[in-house]
Every structure is written in structure tokens, then in C-alpha cells.
């Protein structure tokens, strides 16, 4: 999974934005490898949800991780 997430972060805009957010967030920023491992776990959860719920991939739903902390601060 780890070797598969690196090209995904390099080519997929949503995963790149999540990686950038996790490594540069003001509170508790992660190191690059920590962020990649977190994204591996997220990819597993996405695969599981797609297979069990039989729905299409929705990048906006995945990007909610970035928007939620902004809403909590307001």
C-alpha cells in the first residue's frame, strides 16, 4: 500500500491536498511518512466503502477532512 500511495499523492489532486494539509496543519503537523501511512489507511477505508455500499467514488466526500477543522474553529 505504501508504494502505491506515493504515485497517487503525486498524481491525484485530492490526495495531494490531503497530504499537504496533514504535513502543514497548524496543530499537530505530521511528518511526510506519517502522512503517507495515514493516507494508506484512508485509501483502505475508501476501498471498503466503495465495495460494501456499491457507490461511486466522490472526491468531495473525501475532502471533508480538511473542511471540518475549519468549521470547528469558527
PyMOL Python script that loads the backbone (N, CA, C, O; Angstrom):
from pymol import cmd

cmd.read_pdbstr("""\
ATOM      1  N   UNK A   1       0.818  -1.194   0.000  1.00  0.00           N
ATOM      2  CA  UNK A   1       0.000   0.000   0.000  1.00  0.00           C
ATOM      3  C   UNK A   1       0.862   1.259   0.000  1.00  0.00           C
ATOM      4  O   UNK A   1       0.555   2.243  -0.672  1.00  0.00           O
ATOM      5  N   UNK A   2       1.950   1.203   0.770  1.00  0.00           N
ATOM      6  CA  UNK A   2       2.801   2.393   0.885  1.00  0.00           C
ATOM      7  C   UNK A   2       3.395   2.764  -0.472  1.00  0.00           C
ATOM      8  O   UNK A   2       3.438   3.941  -0.828  1.00  0.00           O
ATOM      9  N   UNK A   3       3.852   1.770  -1.228  1.00  0.00           N
ATOM     10  CA  UNK A   3       4.422   2.065  -2.542  1.00  0.00           C
ATOM     11  C   UNK A   3       3.356   2.519  -3.534  1.00  0.00           C
ATOM     12  O   UNK A   3       3.667   3.208  -4.506  1.00  0.00           O
ATOM     13  N   UNK A   4       2.128   2.148  -3.302  1.00  0.00           N
ATOM     14  CA  UNK A   4       1.043   2.579  -4.174  1.00  0.00           C
ATOM     15  C   UNK A   4       0.528   3.968  -3.852  1.00  0.00           C
ATOM     16  O   UNK A   4      -0.026   4.640  -4.722  1.00  0.00           O
ATOM     17  N   UNK A   5       0.702   4.405  -2.620  1.00  0.00           N
ATOM     18  CA  UNK A   5       0.171   5.716  -2.240  1.00  0.00           C
ATOM     19  C   UNK A   5       1.071   6.848  -2.751  1.00  0.00           C
ATOM     20  O   UNK A   5       0.593   7.955  -2.997  1.00  0.00           O
ATOM     21  N   UNK A   6       2.351   6.579  -2.910  1.00  0.00           N
ATOM     22  CA  UNK A   6       3.259   7.652  -3.358  1.00  0.00           C
ATOM     23  C   UNK A   6       2.909   8.167  -4.752  1.00  0.00           C
ATOM     24  O   UNK A   6       2.825   9.383  -4.925  1.00  0.00           O
ATOM     25  N   UNK A   7       2.696   7.303  -5.769  1.00  0.00           N
ATOM     26  CA  UNK A   7       2.273   7.850  -7.062  1.00  0.00           C
ATOM     27  C   UNK A   7       0.876   8.470  -7.017  1.00  0.00           C
ATOM     28  O   UNK A   7       0.576   9.400  -7.766  1.00  0.00           O
ATOM     29  N   UNK A   8       0.035   7.952  -6.139  1.00  0.00           N
ATOM     30  CA  UNK A   8      -1.305   8.517  -6.004  1.00  0.00           C
ATOM     31  C   UNK A   8      -1.238   9.948  -5.479  1.00  0.00           C
ATOM     32  O   UNK A   8      -1.965  10.821  -5.954  1.00  0.00           O
ATOM     33  N   UNK A   9      -0.375  10.189  -4.506  1.00  0.00           N
ATOM     34  CA  UNK A   9      -0.195  11.547  -3.974  1.00  0.00           C
ATOM     35  C   UNK A   9       0.427  12.452  -5.036  1.00  0.00           C
ATOM     36  O   UNK A   9       0.125  13.644  -5.096  1.00  0.00           O
ATOM     37  N   UNK A  10       1.288  11.890  -5.864  1.00  0.00           N
ATOM     38  CA  UNK A  10       1.947  12.697  -6.892  1.00  0.00           C
ATOM     39  C   UNK A  10       0.999  13.081  -8.025  1.00  0.00           C
ATOM     40  O   UNK A  10       1.165  14.138  -8.634  1.00  0.00           O
ATOM     41  N   UNK A  11       0.003  12.234  -8.319  1.00  0.00           N
ATOM     42  CA  UNK A  11      -0.830  12.471  -9.499  1.00  0.00           C
ATOM     43  C   UNK A  11      -2.280  12.843  -9.199  1.00  0.00           C
ATOM     44  O   UNK A  11      -2.946  13.425 -10.056  1.00  0.00           O
ATOM     45  N   UNK A  12      -2.782  12.528  -8.023  1.00  0.00           N
ATOM     46  CA  UNK A  12      -4.177  12.788  -7.691  1.00  0.00           C
ATOM     47  C   UNK A  12      -4.263  14.060  -6.857  1.00  0.00           C
ATOM     48  O   UNK A  12      -3.621  14.179  -5.813  1.00  0.00           O
ATOM     49  N   UNK A  13      -5.060  14.998  -7.329  1.00  0.00           N
ATOM     50  CA  UNK A  13      -5.140  16.316  -6.677  1.00  0.00           C
ATOM     51  C   UNK A  13      -5.717  16.231  -5.268  1.00  0.00           C
ATOM     52  O   UNK A  13      -5.257  16.942  -4.375  1.00  0.00           O
ATOM     53  N   UNK A  14      -6.710  15.380  -5.052  1.00  0.00           N
ATOM     54  CA  UNK A  14      -7.325  15.286  -3.726  1.00  0.00           C
ATOM     55  C   UNK A  14      -6.359  14.703  -2.702  1.00  0.00           C
ATOM     56  O   UNK A  14      -6.238  15.225  -1.593  1.00  0.00           O
ATOM     57  N   UNK A  15      -5.672  13.625  -3.067  1.00  0.00           N
ATOM     58  CA  UNK A  15      -4.712  13.031  -2.138  1.00  0.00           C
ATOM     59  C   UNK A  15      -3.525  13.969  -1.908  1.00  0.00           C
ATOM     60  O   UNK A  15      -2.973  14.011  -0.809  1.00  0.00           O
ATOM     61  N   UNK A  16      -3.134  14.715  -2.932  1.00  0.00           N
ATOM     62  CA  UNK A  16      -2.049  15.685  -2.774  1.00  0.00           C
ATOM     63  C   UNK A  16      -2.459  16.782  -1.795  1.00  0.00           C
ATOM     64  O   UNK A  16      -1.657  17.201  -0.961  1.00  0.00           O
ATOM     65  N   UNK A  17      -3.696  17.246  -1.893  1.00  0.00           N
ATOM     66  CA  UNK A  17      -4.182  18.288  -0.983  1.00  0.00           C
ATOM     67  C   UNK A  17      -4.258  17.763   0.453  1.00  0.00           C
ATOM     68  O   UNK A  17      -3.903  18.476   1.391  1.00  0.00           O
ATOM     69  N   UNK A  18      -4.716  16.525   0.627  1.00  0.00           N
ATOM     70  CA  UNK A  18      -4.756  15.950   1.972  1.00  0.00           C
ATOM     71  C   UNK A  18      -3.353  15.801   2.552  1.00  0.00           C
ATOM     72  O   UNK A  18      -3.131  16.090   3.727  1.00  0.00           O
ATOM     73  N   UNK A  19      -2.412  15.353   1.732  1.00  0.00           N
ATOM     74  CA  UNK A  19      -1.029  15.196   2.196  1.00  0.00           C
ATOM     75  C   UNK A  19      -0.450  16.558   2.600  1.00  0.00           C
ATOM     76  O   UNK A  19       0.210  16.679   3.632  1.00  0.00           O
ATOM     77  N   UNK A  20      -0.701  17.559   1.790  1.00  0.00           N
ATOM     78  CA  UNK A  20      -0.218  18.909   2.098  1.00  0.00           C
ATOM     79  C   UNK A  20      -0.851  19.417   3.394  1.00  0.00           C
ATOM     80  O   UNK A  20      -0.177  20.042   4.213  1.00  0.00           O
ATOM     81  N   UNK A  21      -2.141  19.147   3.578  1.00  0.00           N
ATOM     82  CA  UNK A  21      -2.830  19.583   4.794  1.00  0.00           C
ATOM     83  C   UNK A  21      -2.257  18.894   6.030  1.00  0.00           C
ATOM     84  O   UNK A  21      -1.970  19.550   7.031  1.00  0.00           O
ATOM     85  N   UNK A  22      -2.092  17.573   5.961  1.00  0.00           N
ATOM     86  CA  UNK A  22      -1.605  16.830   7.125  1.00  0.00           C
ATOM     87  C   UNK A  22      -0.178  17.224   7.507  1.00  0.00           C
ATOM     88  O   UNK A  22       0.167  17.185   8.688  1.00  0.00           O
ATOM     89  N   UNK A  23       0.649  17.597   6.549  1.00  0.00           N
ATOM     90  CA  UNK A  23       2.036  17.945   6.860  1.00  0.00           C
ATOM     91  C   UNK A  23       2.214  19.405   7.244  1.00  0.00           C
ATOM     92  O   UNK A  23       3.245  19.773   7.808  1.00  0.00           O
ATOM     93  N   UNK A  24       1.219  20.249   6.947  1.00  0.00           N
ATOM     94  CA  UNK A  24       1.380  21.671   7.230  1.00  0.00           C
ATOM     95  C   UNK A  24       0.315  22.235   8.155  1.00  0.00           C
ATOM     96  O   UNK A  24       0.276  23.448   8.361  1.00  0.00           O
ATOM     97  N   UNK A  25      -0.541  21.409   8.715  1.00  0.00           N
ATOM     98  CA  UNK A  25      -1.588  21.937   9.582  1.00  0.00           C
ATOM     99  C   UNK A  25      -0.965  22.576  10.822  1.00  0.00           C
ATOM    100  O   UNK A  25       0.089  22.142  11.286  1.00  0.00           O
ATOM    101  N   UNK A  26      -1.617  23.601  11.353  1.00  0.00           N
ATOM    102  CA  UNK A  26      -1.018  24.334  12.475  1.00  0.00           C
ATOM    103  C   UNK A  26      -0.891  23.509  13.755  1.00  0.00           C
ATOM    104  O   UNK A  26       0.112  23.612  14.461  1.00  0.00           O
ATOM    105  N   UNK A  27      -1.889  22.699  14.054  1.00  0.00           N
ATOM    106  CA  UNK A  27      -1.835  21.874  15.261  1.00  0.00           C
ATOM    107  C   UNK A  27      -1.510  20.439  14.870  1.00  0.00           C
ATOM    108  O   UNK A  27      -2.184  19.842  14.030  1.00  0.00           O
ATOM    109  N   UNK A  28      -0.472  19.896  15.489  1.00  0.00           N
ATOM    110  CA  UNK A  28      -0.056  18.516  15.287  1.00  0.00           C
ATOM    111  C   UNK A  28       0.255  18.179  13.826  1.00  0.00           C
ATOM    112  O   UNK A  28      -0.349  17.259  13.275  1.00  0.00           O
ATOM    113  N   UNK A  29       1.176  18.896  13.190  1.00  0.00           N
ATOM    114  CA  UNK A  29       1.538  18.524  11.816  1.00  0.00           C
ATOM    115  C   UNK A  29       2.268  17.182  11.817  1.00  0.00           C
ATOM    116  O   UNK A  29       3.031  16.873  12.732  1.00  0.00           O
ATOM    117  N   UNK A  30       2.021  16.402  10.783  1.00  0.00           N
ATOM    118  CA  UNK A  30       2.647  15.087  10.666  1.00  0.00           C
ATOM    119  C   UNK A  30       3.899  15.174   9.816  1.00  0.00           C
ATOM    120  O   UNK A  30       4.044  16.075   8.989  1.00  0.00           O
ATOM    121  N   UNK A  31       4.803  14.228  10.028  1.00  0.00           N
ATOM    122  CA  UNK A  31       5.947  14.107   9.130  1.00  0.00           C
ATOM    123  C   UNK A  31       5.451  13.476   7.845  1.00  0.00           C
ATOM    124  O   UNK A  31       4.348  12.930   7.801  1.00  0.00           O
ATOM    125  N   UNK A  32       6.268  13.550   6.786  1.00  0.00           N
ATOM    126  CA  UNK A  32       5.821  13.089   5.473  1.00  0.00           C
ATOM    127  C   UNK A  32       5.444  11.615   5.467  1.00  0.00           C
ATOM    128  O   UNK A  32       4.416  11.247   4.899  1.00  0.00           O
ATOM    129  N   UNK A  33       6.251  10.770   6.083  1.00  0.00           N
ATOM    130  CA  UNK A  33       5.940   9.337   6.103  1.00  0.00           C
ATOM    131  C   UNK A  33       4.703   9.051   6.938  1.00  0.00           C
ATOM    132  O   UNK A  33       3.916   8.168   6.595  1.00  0.00           O
ATOM    133  N   UNK A  34       4.522   9.782   8.023  1.00  0.00           N
ATOM    134  CA  UNK A  34       3.326   9.603   8.838  1.00  0.00           C
ATOM    135  C   UNK A  34       2.074   9.947   8.038  1.00  0.00           C
ATOM    136  O   UNK A  34       1.060   9.255   8.127  1.00  0.00           O
ATOM    137  N   UNK A  35       2.155  11.009   7.265  1.00  0.00           N
ATOM    138  CA  UNK A  35       1.031  11.415   6.441  1.00  0.00           C
ATOM    139  C   UNK A  35       0.736  10.360   5.374  1.00  0.00           C
ATOM    140  O   UNK A  35      -0.428  10.061   5.107  1.00  0.00           O
ATOM    141  N   UNK A  36       1.768   9.801   4.770  1.00  0.00           N
ATOM    142  CA  UNK A  36       1.561   8.770   3.749  1.00  0.00           C
ATOM    143  C   UNK A  36       0.911   7.520   4.341  1.00  0.00           C
ATOM    144  O   UNK A  36       0.053   6.908   3.705  1.00  0.00           O
ATOM    145  N   UNK A  37       1.311   7.141   5.542  1.00  0.00           N
ATOM    146  CA  UNK A  37       0.695   5.990   6.205  1.00  0.00           C
ATOM    147  C   UNK A  37      -0.777   6.291   6.507  1.00  0.00           C
ATOM    148  O   UNK A  37      -1.635   5.428   6.324  1.00  0.00           O
ATOM    149  N   UNK A  38      -1.065   7.488   6.960  1.00  0.00           N
ATOM    150  CA  UNK A  38      -2.442   7.884   7.212  1.00  0.00           C
ATOM    151  C   UNK A  38      -3.264   7.822   5.930  1.00  0.00           C
ATOM    152  O   UNK A  38      -4.418   7.393   5.951  1.00  0.00           O
ATOM    153  N   UNK A  39      -2.677   8.248   4.818  1.00  0.00           N
ATOM    154  CA  UNK A  39      -3.376   8.200   3.537  1.00  0.00           C
ATOM    155  C   UNK A  39      -3.566   6.763   3.058  1.00  0.00           C
ATOM    156  O   UNK A  39      -4.551   6.470   2.381  1.00  0.00           O
ATOM    157  N   UNK A  40      -2.643   5.862   3.396  1.00  0.00           N
ATOM    158  CA  UNK A  40      -2.830   4.436   3.085  1.00  0.00           C
ATOM    159  C   UNK A  40      -4.066   3.909   3.808  1.00  0.00           C
ATOM    160  O   UNK A  40      -4.884   3.203   3.219  1.00  0.00           O
ATOM    161  N   UNK A  41      -4.193   4.250   5.068  1.00  0.00           N
ATOM    162  CA  UNK A  41      -5.367   3.822   5.846  1.00  0.00           C
ATOM    163  C   UNK A  41      -6.643   4.412   5.260  1.00  0.00           C
ATOM    164  O   UNK A  41      -7.673   3.740   5.199  1.00  0.00           O
ATOM    165  N   UNK A  42      -6.574   5.657   4.835  1.00  0.00           N
ATOM    166  CA  UNK A  42      -7.735   6.310   4.235  1.00  0.00           C
ATOM    167  C   UNK A  42      -8.128   5.618   2.936  1.00  0.00           C
ATOM    168  O   UNK A  42      -9.315   5.442   2.658  1.00  0.00           O
ATOM    169  N   UNK A  43      -7.136   5.224   2.140  1.00  0.00           N
ATOM    170  CA  UNK A  43      -7.413   4.531   0.884  1.00  0.00           C
ATOM    171  C   UNK A  43      -8.087   3.182   1.146  1.00  0.00           C
ATOM    172  O   UNK A  43      -8.995   2.790   0.413  1.00  0.00           O
ATOM    173  N   UNK A  44      -7.654   2.483   2.170  1.00  0.00           N
ATOM    174  CA  UNK A  44      -8.292   1.212   2.535  1.00  0.00           C
ATOM    175  C   UNK A  44      -9.752   1.454   2.915  1.00  0.00           C
ATOM    176  O   UNK A  44     -10.633   0.699   2.504  1.00  0.00           O
ATOM    177  N   UNK A  45     -10.008   2.501   3.694  1.00  0.00           N
ATOM    178  CA  UNK A  45     -11.383   2.810   4.091  1.00  0.00           C
ATOM    179  C   UNK A  45     -12.237   3.197   2.877  1.00  0.00           C
ATOM    180  O   UNK A  45     -13.419   2.860   2.816  1.00  0.00           O
ATOM    181  N   UNK A  46     -11.637   3.903   1.915  1.00  0.00           N
ATOM    182  CA  UNK A  46     -12.357   4.271   0.699  1.00  0.00           C
ATOM    183  C   UNK A  46     -12.707   3.016  -0.098  1.00  0.00           C
ATOM    184  O   UNK A  46     -13.843   2.861  -0.545  1.00  0.00           O
ATOM    185  N   UNK A  47     -11.731   2.119  -0.277  1.00  0.00           N
ATOM    186  CA  UNK A  47     -11.991   0.869  -0.996  1.00  0.00           C
ATOM    187  C   UNK A  47     -13.104   0.073  -0.313  1.00  0.00           C
ATOM    188  O   UNK A  47     -14.002  -0.442  -0.979  1.00  0.00           O
ATOM    189  N   UNK A  48     -13.043  -0.026   1.002  1.00  0.00           N
ATOM    190  CA  UNK A  48     -14.046  -0.779   1.749  1.00  0.00           C
ATOM    191  C   UNK A  48     -15.434  -0.184   1.554  1.00  0.00           C
ATOM    192  O   UNK A  48     -16.398  -0.912   1.318  1.00  0.00           O
ATOM    193  N   UNK A  49     -15.535   1.134   1.651  1.00  0.00           N
ATOM    194  CA  UNK A  49     -16.831   1.797   1.496  1.00  0.00           C
ATOM    195  C   UNK A  49     -17.363   1.634   0.072  1.00  0.00           C
ATOM    196  O   UNK A  49     -18.559   1.416  -0.121  1.00  0.00           O
ATOM    197  N   UNK A  50     -16.493   1.737  -0.912  1.00  0.00           N
ATOM    198  CA  UNK A  50     -16.938   1.584  -2.297  1.00  0.00           C
ATOM    199  C   UNK A  50     -17.455   0.176  -2.563  1.00  0.00           C
ATOM    200  O   UNK A  50     -18.429  -0.011  -3.293  1.00  0.00           O
ATOM    201  N   UNK A  51     -16.799  -0.807  -1.968  1.00  0.00           N
ATOM    202  CA  UNK A  51     -17.199  -2.193  -2.210  1.00  0.00           C
ATOM    203  C   UNK A  51     -18.451  -2.573  -1.412  1.00  0.00           C
ATOM    204  O   UNK A  51     -19.306  -3.289  -1.934  1.00  0.00           O
ATOM    205  N   UNK A  52     -18.578  -2.125  -0.193  1.00  0.00           N
ATOM    206  CA  UNK A  52     -19.722  -2.528   0.618  1.00  0.00           C
ATOM    207  C   UNK A  52     -20.986  -1.738   0.282  1.00  0.00           C
ATOM    208  O   UNK A  52     -22.084  -2.294   0.281  1.00  0.00           O
ATOM    209  N   UNK A  53     -20.835  -0.448  -0.001  1.00  0.00           N
ATOM    210  CA  UNK A  53     -22.007   0.385  -0.290  1.00  0.00           C
ATOM    211  C   UNK A  53     -22.347   0.432  -1.779  1.00  0.00           C
ATOM    212  O   UNK A  53     -23.422   0.888  -2.170  1.00  0.00           O
ATOM    213  N   UNK A  54     -21.404  -0.052  -2.610  1.00  0.00           N
ATOM    214  CA  UNK A  54     -21.600  -0.074  -4.068  1.00  0.00           C
ATOM    215  C   UNK A  54     -21.960   1.317  -4.614  1.00  0.00           C
ATOM    216  O   UNK A  54     -22.917   1.482  -5.370  1.00  0.00           O
ATOM    217  N   UNK A  55     -21.166   2.298  -4.207  1.00  0.00           N
ATOM    218  CA  UNK A  55     -21.362   3.664  -4.664  1.00  0.00           C
ATOM    219  C   UNK A  55     -20.151   4.097  -5.495  1.00  0.00           C
ATOM    220  O   UNK A  55     -19.118   3.428  -5.504  1.00  0.00           O
ATOM    221  N   UNK A  56     -20.295   5.198  -6.173  1.00  0.00           N
ATOM    222  CA  UNK A  56     -19.195   5.749  -6.966  1.00  0.00           C
ATOM    223  C   UNK A  56     -18.277   6.574  -6.063  1.00  0.00           C
ATOM    224  O   UNK A  56     -18.695   7.076  -5.019  1.00  0.00           O
ATOM    225  N   UNK A  57     -17.035   6.698  -6.483  1.00  0.00           N
ATOM    226  CA  UNK A  57     -16.053   7.490  -5.738  1.00  0.00           C
ATOM    227  C   UNK A  57     -16.450   8.961  -5.785  1.00  0.00           C
ATOM    228  O   UNK A  57     -16.741   9.499  -6.853  1.00  0.00           O
ATOM    229  N   UNK A  58     -16.459   9.603  -4.629  1.00  0.00           N
ATOM    230  CA  UNK A  58     -16.821  11.011  -4.537  1.00  0.00           C
ATOM    231  C   UNK A  58     -15.666  11.767  -3.874  1.00  0.00           C
ATOM    232  O   UNK A  58     -15.488  11.667  -2.660  1.00  0.00           O
ATOM    233  N   UNK A  59     -14.876  12.523  -4.655  1.00  0.00           N
ATOM    234  CA  UNK A  59     -13.735  13.230  -4.053  1.00  0.00           C
ATOM    235  C   UNK A  59     -14.150  14.308  -3.060  1.00  0.00           C
ATOM    236  O   UNK A  59     -13.398  14.598  -2.129  1.00  0.00           O
ATOM    237  N   UNK A  60     -15.318  14.907  -3.231  1.00  0.00           N
ATOM    238  CA  UNK A  60     -15.759  15.940  -2.292  1.00  0.00           C
ATOM    239  C   UNK A  60     -16.016  15.359  -0.909  1.00  0.00           C
ATOM    240  O   UNK A  60     -15.758  16.018   0.098  1.00  0.00           O
ATOM    241  N   UNK A  61     -16.516  14.143  -0.852  1.00  0.00           N
ATOM    242  CA  UNK A  61     -16.754  13.494   0.436  1.00  0.00           C
ATOM    243  C   UNK A  61     -15.435  13.222   1.148  1.00  0.00           C
ATOM    244  O   UNK A  61     -15.347  13.339   2.370  1.00  0.00           O
ATOM    245  N   UNK A  62     -14.411  12.859   0.380  1.00  0.00           N
ATOM    246  CA  UNK A  62     -13.104  12.597   0.963  1.00  0.00           C
ATOM    247  C   UNK A  62     -12.449  13.882   1.479  1.00  0.00           C
ATOM    248  O   UNK A  62     -11.723  13.854   2.472  1.00  0.00           O
ATOM    249  N   UNK A  63     -12.699  14.979   0.820  1.00  0.00           N
ATOM    250  CA  UNK A  63     -12.070  16.242   1.187  1.00  0.00           C
ATOM    251  C   UNK A  63     -12.693  16.864   2.438  1.00  0.00           C
ATOM    252  O   UNK A  63     -12.230  17.912   2.888  1.00  0.00           O
ATOM    253  N   UNK A  64     -13.712  16.256   3.000  1.00  0.00           N
ATOM    254  CA  UNK A  64     -14.332  16.786   4.218  1.00  0.00           C
ATOM    255  C   UNK A  64     -13.358  16.817   5.385  1.00  0.00           C
ATOM    256  O   UNK A  64     -13.578  17.567   6.336  1.00  0.00           O
ATOM    257  N   UNK A  65     -12.285  16.026   5.345  1.00  0.00           N
ATOM    258  CA  UNK A  65     -11.298  16.046   6.426  1.00  0.00           C
ATOM    259  C   UNK A  65     -10.632  17.411   6.551  1.00  0.00           C
ATOM    260  O   UNK A  65     -10.255  17.818   7.650  1.00  0.00           O
ATOM    261  N   UNK A  66     -10.490  18.097   5.472  1.00  0.00           N
ATOM    262  CA  UNK A  66      -9.858  19.417   5.508  1.00  0.00           C
ATOM    263  C   UNK A  66     -10.864  20.471   5.978  1.00  0.00           C
ATOM    264  O   UNK A  66     -10.501  21.384   6.720  1.00  0.00           O
ATOM    265  N   UNK A  67     -12.099  20.354   5.560  1.00  0.00           N
ATOM    266  CA  UNK A  67     -13.087  21.379   5.868  1.00  0.00           C
ATOM    267  C   UNK A  67     -13.598  21.327   7.293  1.00  0.00           C
ATOM    268  O   UNK A  67     -13.940  22.371   7.847  1.00  0.00           O
ATOM    269  N   UNK A  68     -13.665  20.166   7.905  1.00  0.00           N
ATOM    270  CA  UNK A  68     -14.204  20.042   9.258  1.00  0.00           C
ATOM    271  C   UNK A  68     -13.437  20.848  10.299  1.00  0.00           C
ATOM    272  O   UNK A  68     -14.072  21.544  11.091  1.00  0.00           O
ATOM    273  N   UNK A  69     -12.078  20.792  10.343  1.00  0.00           N
ATOM    274  CA  UNK A  69     -11.395  21.613  11.349  1.00  0.00           C
ATOM    275  C   UNK A  69     -11.621  23.104  11.155  1.00  0.00           C
ATOM    276  O   UNK A  69     -11.644  23.850  12.134  1.00  0.00           O
ATOM    277  N   UNK A  70     -11.787  23.550   9.930  1.00  0.00           N
ATOM    278  CA  UNK A  70     -12.027  24.969   9.686  1.00  0.00           C
ATOM    279  C   UNK A  70     -13.385  25.373  10.249  1.00  0.00           C
ATOM    280  O   UNK A  70     -13.535  26.467  10.794  1.00  0.00           O
ATOM    281  N   UNK A  71     -14.368  24.492  10.115  1.00  0.00           N
ATOM    282  CA  UNK A  71     -15.704  24.800  10.633  1.00  0.00           C
ATOM    283  C   UNK A  71     -15.715  24.767  12.169  1.00  0.00           C
ATOM    284  O   UNK A  71     -16.430  25.549  12.796  1.00  0.00           O
ATOM    285  N   UNK A  72     -14.942  23.883  12.766  1.00  0.00           N
ATOM    286  CA  UNK A  72     -14.915  23.792  14.213  1.00  0.00           C
ATOM    287  C   UNK A  72     -14.280  25.024  14.837  1.00  0.00           C
ATOM    288  O   UNK A  72     -14.669  25.430  15.933  1.00  0.00           O
ATOM    289  N   UNK A  73     -13.308  25.626  14.158  1.00  0.00           N
ATOM    290  CA  UNK A  73     -12.637  26.813  14.686  1.00  0.00           C
ATOM    291  C   UNK A  73     -13.569  28.036  14.646  1.00  0.00           C
ATOM    292  O   UNK A  73     -13.444  28.947  15.465  1.00  0.00           O
ATOM    293  N   UNK A  74     -14.489  28.042  13.699  1.00  0.00           N
ATOM    294  CA  UNK A  74     -15.403  29.198  13.541  1.00  0.00           C
ATOM    295  C   UNK A  74     -16.533  29.134  14.485  1.00  0.00           C
ATOM    296  O   UNK A  74     -17.388  30.020  14.486  1.00  0.00           O
TER     297      UNK A  74
END
""", "prot")
cmd.dss("prot")
cmd.show_as("cartoon", "prot")
cmd.util.cbc("prot")
cmd.orient("prot")
